[in-house]
Amino acid sequence: MAIIVNLDVMMARRKMSLNELSEKVDLTLANLSILKTGKAKAIRFSTLDAICRALDCQPGDILEWREG
C-alpha cells in the first residue's frame, strides 16, 4: 500500500506557506512538515478537515493511493 501525500502541491496551488498553514490549522510546523514529506503514519480526520478548510480542497486533493 502506498499512500502519497500531496500537501506540498496543494500549498503551492494556493500560494500558502507552511507557516501560514500551521497558523490556520493550529498544528506545529514539525507535525505539518512530517505530513508534508510523507513520513506520517496516520492523520486524524479533524486534522484533515482543518487542512481541507484552510486550503479549500477535498481530501482526495491531498491524499492519493498508488499500487506499490
Backbone as JSON Lines, residues from 0, in Angstrom:
{"i":0,"aa":"M","n":[0.85,-1.18,0.0],"ca":[0.0,0.0,0.0],"c":[0.89,1.23,0.0]}
{"i":1,"aa":"A","n":[0.6,2.14,-0.91],"ca":[1.37,3.38,-0.98],"c":[0.42,4.57,-1.01]}
{"i":2,"aa":"I","n":[0.37,5.27,0.1],"ca":[-0.43,6.49,0.17],"c":[0.52,7.66,-0.04]}
{"i":3,"aa":"I","n":[0.25,8.47,-1.03],"ca":[1.08,9.62,-1.37],"c":[0.4,10.87,-0.81]}
{"i":4,"aa":"V","n":[1.17,11.7,-0.13],"ca":[0.65,12.95,0.43],"c":[1.06,14.09,-0.49]}
{"i":5,"aa":"N","n":[0.07,14.77,-1.07],"ca":[0.3,15.87,-1.99],"c":[0.06,17.23,-1.34]}
{"i":6,"aa":"L","n":[0.37,17.32,-0.06],"ca":[0.14,18.57,0.66],"c":[0.96,19.71,0.06]}
{"i":7,"aa":"D","n":[2.19,19.43,-0.31],"ca":[3.03,20.48,-0.88],"c":[2.48,21.01,-2.2]}
{"i":8,"aa":"V","n":[1.86,20.13,-2.99],"ca":[1.26,20.53,-4.26],"c":[0.09,21.48,-4.0]}
{"i":9,"aa":"M","n":[-0.78,21.11,-3.06],"ca":[-1.94,21.96,-2.76],"c":[-1.51,23.29,-2.15]}
{"i":10,"aa":"M","n":[-0.49,23.27,-1.32],"ca":[0.01,24.52,-0.73],"c":[0.55,25.43,-1.83]}
{"i":11,"aa":"A","n":[1.25,24.87,-2.79],"ca":[1.79,25.66,-3.9],"c":[0.65,26.23,-4.74]}
{"i":12,"aa":"R","n":[-0.37,25.43,-5.0],"ca":[-1.51,25.91,-5.8],"c":[-2.24,27.07,-5.11]}
{"i":13,"aa":"R","n":[-2.27,27.02,-3.79],"ca":[-2.95,28.07,-3.01],"c":[-1.99,29.18,-2.58]}
{"i":14,"aa":"K","n":[-0.73,29.04,-2.98],"ca":[0.31,30.01,-2.62],"c":[0.35,30.25,-1.11]}
{"i":15,"aa":"M","n":[0.35,29.16,-0.36],"ca":[0.34,29.23,1.09],"c":[1.62,28.6,1.64]}
{"i":16,"aa":"S","n":[2.26,29.28,2.56],"ca":[3.48,28.78,3.17],"c":[3.13,27.79,4.29]}
{"i":17,"aa":"L","n":[4.14,27.03,4.69],"ca":[3.96,26.09,5.79],"c":[3.63,26.85,7.08]}
{"i":18,"aa":"N","n":[4.27,27.99,7.28],"ca":[3.98,28.82,8.46],"c":[2.53,29.28,8.49]}
{"i":19,"aa":"E","n":[2.04,29.75,7.34],"ca":[0.66,30.22,7.26],"c":[-0.34,29.08,7.5]}
{"i":20,"aa":"L","n":[-0.08,27.94,6.89],"ca":[-0.97,26.79,7.08],"c":[-0.93,26.34,8.53]}
{"i":21,"aa":"S","n":[0.24,26.33,9.13],"ca":[0.4,25.94,10.53],"c":[-0.48,26.8,11.44]}
{"i":22,"aa":"E","n":[-0.5,28.09,11.19],"ca":[-1.32,29.01,11.99],"c":[-2.81,28.76,11.76]}
{"i":23,"aa":"K","n":[-3.19,28.53,10.51],"ca":[-4.61,28.35,10.19],"c":[-5.18,27.05,10.76]}
{"i":24,"aa":"V","n":[-4.37,25.99,10.8],"ca":[-4.89,24.7,11.25],"c":[-4.47,24.38,12.68]}
{"i":25,"aa":"D","n":[-3.71,25.27,13.29],"ca":[-3.27,25.12,14.68],"c":[-2.5,23.82,14.9]}
{"i":26,"aa":"L","n":[-1.53,23.59,14.01],"ca":[-0.6,22.45,14.14],"c":[0.82,23.0,14.16]}
{"i":27,"aa":"T","n":[1.71,22.28,14.82],"ca":[3.09,22.72,14.84],"c":[3.72,22.56,13.46]}
{"i":28,"aa":"L","n":[4.75,23.35,13.21],"ca":[5.48,23.24,11.95],"c":[6.07,21.84,11.8]}
{"i":29,"aa":"A","n":[6.56,21.29,12.91],"ca":[7.15,19.95,12.87],"c":[6.15,18.9,12.41]}
{"i":30,"aa":"N","n":[4.94,18.94,12.96],"ca":[3.92,17.95,12.58],"c":[3.47,18.14,11.14]}
{"i":31,"aa":"L","n":[3.32,19.38,10.7],"ca":[2.94,19.61,9.31],"c":[4.06,19.18,8.37]}
{"i":32,"aa":"S","n":[5.28,19.4,8.77],"ca":[6.42,19.01,7.95],"c":[6.47,17.49,7.78]}
{"i":33,"aa":"I","n":[6.21,16.76,8.85],"ca":[6.17,15.3,8.79],"c":[5.09,14.84,7.82]}
{"i":34,"aa":"L","n":[3.95,15.48,7.87],"ca":[2.86,15.14,6.96],"c":[3.23,15.51,5.52]}
{"i":35,"aa":"K","n":[3.78,16.69,5.34],"ca":[4.14,17.18,4.01],"c":[5.17,16.3,3.32]}
{"i":36,"aa":"T","n":[6.12,15.78,4.08],"ca":[7.17,14.95,3.49],"c":[6.76,13.49,3.31]}
{"i":37,"aa":"G","n":[5.56,13.16,3.74],"ca":[5.05,11.8,3.57],"c":[5.56,10.83,4.62]}
{"i":38,"aa":"K","n":[6.12,11.32,5.7],"ca":[6.66,10.45,6.75],"c":[5.63,10.1,7.82]}
{"i":39,"aa":"A","n":[4.46,10.7,7.75],"ca":[3.42,10.45,8.74],"c":[2.85,9.04,8.54]}
{"i":40,"aa":"K","n":[2.51,8.4,9.64],"ca":[1.91,7.06,9.59],"c":[0.39,7.13,9.65]}
{"i":41,"aa":"A","n":[-0.14,8.27,10.09],"ca":[-1.59,8.43,10.24],"c":[-1.92,9.91,10.24]}
{"i":42,"aa":"I","n":[-3.21,10.21,10.02],"ca":[-3.69,11.58,10.13],"c":[-5.09,11.53,10.73]}
{"i":43,"aa":"R","n":[-5.35,12.4,11.65],"ca":[-6.68,12.46,12.26],"c":[-7.64,13.13,11.28]}
{"i":44,"aa":"F","n":[-8.89,12.69,11.32],"ca":[-9.9,13.31,10.46],"c":[-10.05,14.78,10.79]}
{"i":45,"aa":"S","n":[-9.93,15.15,12.05],"ca":[-10.05,16.57,12.43],"c":[-8.92,17.39,11.81]}
{"i":46,"aa":"T","n":[-7.73,16.8,11.73],"ca":[-6.6,17.49,11.11],"c":[-6.82,17.61,9.61]}
{"i":47,"aa":"L","n":[-7.27,16.53,8.99],"ca":[-7.55,16.55,7.56],"c":[-8.65,17.56,7.24]}
{"i":48,"aa":"D","n":[-9.66,17.62,8.08],"ca":[-10.74,18.59,7.92],"c":[-10.2,20.01,7.98]}
{"i":49,"aa":"A","n":[-9.35,20.29,8.96],"ca":[-8.8,21.64,9.11],"c":[-7.93,22.02,7.91]}
{"i":50,"aa":"I","n":[-7.14,21.08,7.42],"ca":[-6.28,21.35,6.27],"c":[-7.13,21.6,5.02]}
{"i":51,"aa":"C","n":[-8.16,20.79,4.83],"ca":[-9.04,20.98,3.67],"c":[-9.77,22.32,3.73]}
{"i":52,"aa":"R","n":[-10.18,22.72,4.91],"ca":[-10.82,24.02,5.07],"c":[-9.85,25.15,4.74]}
{"i":53,"aa":"A","n":[-8.63,25.05,5.26],"ca":[-7.64,26.11,5.05],"c":[-7.21,26.21,3.59]}
{"i":54,"aa":"L","n":[-7.12,25.06,2.91],"ca":[-6.68,25.05,1.52],"c":[-7.84,25.03,0.52]}
{"i":55,"aa":"D","n":[-9.07,25.01,1.02],"ca":[-10.26,24.96,0.18],"c":[-10.13,23.83,-0.85]}
{"i":56,"aa":"C","n":[-9.99,22.61,-0.34],"ca":[-9.83,21.45,-1.22],"c":[-10.52,20.24,-0.62]}
{"i":57,"aa":"Q","n":[-10.46,19.14,-1.33],"ca":[-11.03,17.88,-0.9],"c":[-9.91,16.97,-0.38]}
{"i":58,"aa":"P","n":[-10.23,16.0,0.49],"ca":[-9.2,15.07,0.98],"c":[-8.45,14.37,-0.15]}
{"i":59,"aa":"G","n":[-9.15,14.08,-1.24],"ca":[-8.51,13.42,-2.38],"c":[-7.51,14.3,-3.1]}
{"i":60,"aa":"D","n":[-7.56,15.61,-2.86],"ca":[-6.56,16.51,-3.43],"c":[-5.24,16.4,-2.68]}
{"i":61,"aa":"I","n":[-5.32,15.93,-1.44],"ca":[-4.13,15.84,-0.58],"c":[-3.59,14.42,-0.51]}
{"i":62,"aa":"L","n":[-4.49,13.44,-0.44],"ca":[-4.09,12.04,-0.29],"c":[-4.37,11.27,-1.58]}
{"i":63,"aa":"E","n":[-3.42,10.46,-1.98],"ca":[-3.55,9.69,-3.21],"c":[-3.05,8.27,-2.95]}
{"i":64,"aa":"W","n":[-3.74,7.29,-3.47],"ca":[-3.31,5.91,-3.34],"c":[-2.7,5.44,-4.64]}
{"i":65,"aa":"R","n":[-1.54,4.8,-4.52],"ca":[-0.89,4.18,-5.69],"c":[-0.53,2.76,-5.34]}
{"i":66,"aa":"E","n":[-0.76,1.87,-6.28],"ca":[-0.4,0.48,-6.04],"c":[1.11,0.38,-5.95]}
{"i":67,"aa":"G","n":[1.56,-0.32,-4.93],"ca":[3.01,-0.36,-4.78],"c":[3.42,-1.55,-4.06]}
